[in-house]
Amino acid sequence: MTGLTEESLRVQLDRLSELALVRRSDEDPNMLHAIGPGMAMKLIVAHQEARLAAERKRTEDVRLAAEKLVAEFAEPVVGNVGSTEQVYGIDEIRDRIRLLCHDVRSDVMSFAPAGAQSMANMDAAKPQDAELLARGVKMRTLYLDSLRNSQQTVAYATWLTSLGGEVRTIATLPVRLLIVDRTTAVLPMDGEASAAGALFLRGSGILAALCELFDSVWERATPLGSGRDKERDERDLTATESQYLRLLSLGHTDEAIAKRLGVSPRTARRTAAELMERLDARSRFQAGAEAARRGWITPADAAPARS
């Protein structure tokens, strides 16, 4: 006997499976097979080496992309190519966005991936939003589905729609994004710290791609108040549950999944528990295997786990 509780044992088995120290038995799929010490050591070393190599490659890719971007746009280039400007500091970023909104002529499109919005941010945005909508500017805003769990944010979004704005929600969003008149886009320089710096893109080829991205996500999103947010697909999964399983198959922790879905870690853990119960699984590892067996996760969803 291990002396561990059932819950602790499941956690340890999940950790061992992540390290490839146990695998499902070929003879009995309901049993786990332990890897021998010699092979286990080789697998651990290989796993760490692969992680380091992947991290070095990601770092090098980011460095090269950053150098290319700086080289191309160190000075604004006007013409068919467009221009890119780097702006630092939350105050400066907000001032530039206010100027953009002051000059907007036709439409504003935005991704808001942070989930529930703070009262301070919503109160600060109301006068500007009201002024834009009064001028006939078309406003389309995409929030995370988790917005529906925040009464204050729902009230704000409902207020927007009452003035003519359009609001939809979706399980996950790729990045914070603002597009004005389809000619200027604002993106964070660091997805994890959007207030640190922002890129203002104007008239470049990438802008067409960003507009296409927004339109594509908008078409797949659920209009606020439609009641479609609780609809289930042919697998009897909501959009949030489907995204949770996809992120789980990619090796993300509950904390990382919570951040992507804009919910609390507690809510993410509750979703995991509910899905494990439906899958009759005792661990995250078993849940992933059973979801794949049932076709709830396709091979295209699965990928090596990231740290």
Sequence and secondary structure as in RCSB ss.txt:
>XXXX:A:sequence
MTGLTEESLRVQLDRLSELALVRRSDEDPNMLHAIGPGMAMKLIVAHQEARLAAERKRTEDVRLAAEKLVAEFAE
PVVGNVGSTEQVYGIDEIRDRIRLLCHDVRSDVMSFAPAGAQSMANMDAAKPQDAELLARGVKMRTLYLDSLRNS
QQTVAYATWLTSLGGEVRTIATLPVRLLIVDRTTAVLPMDGEASAAGALFLRGSGILAALCELFDSVWERATPLG
SGRDKERDERDLTATESQYLRLLSLGHTDEAIAKRLGVSPRTARRTAAELMERLDARSRFQAGAEAARRGWITPA
DAAPARS
>XXXX:A:secstr
     HHHHHHHHHHHHHTTSEEE SS TTSEEE  HHHHHHHHHHHHHHHHHHHHHHHHHHHHHHHHHHHHHSS
   SSS EEEEEESHHHHHHHHHHHHHH  SEEEEEETTSS  HHHHHHHHHHHHHHHHTT EEEEEEEGGGGG 
HHHHHHHHHHHHTT EEEEES  SS EEEETTTEEEEESSTT TTTEEEEEES HHHHHHHHHHHHHHHHSEETT
SSGGG   TTS  HHHHHHHHHHHTT  HHHHHHHHTS HHHHHHHHHHHHHHTT SSHHHHHHHHHHHTSS TT
T      
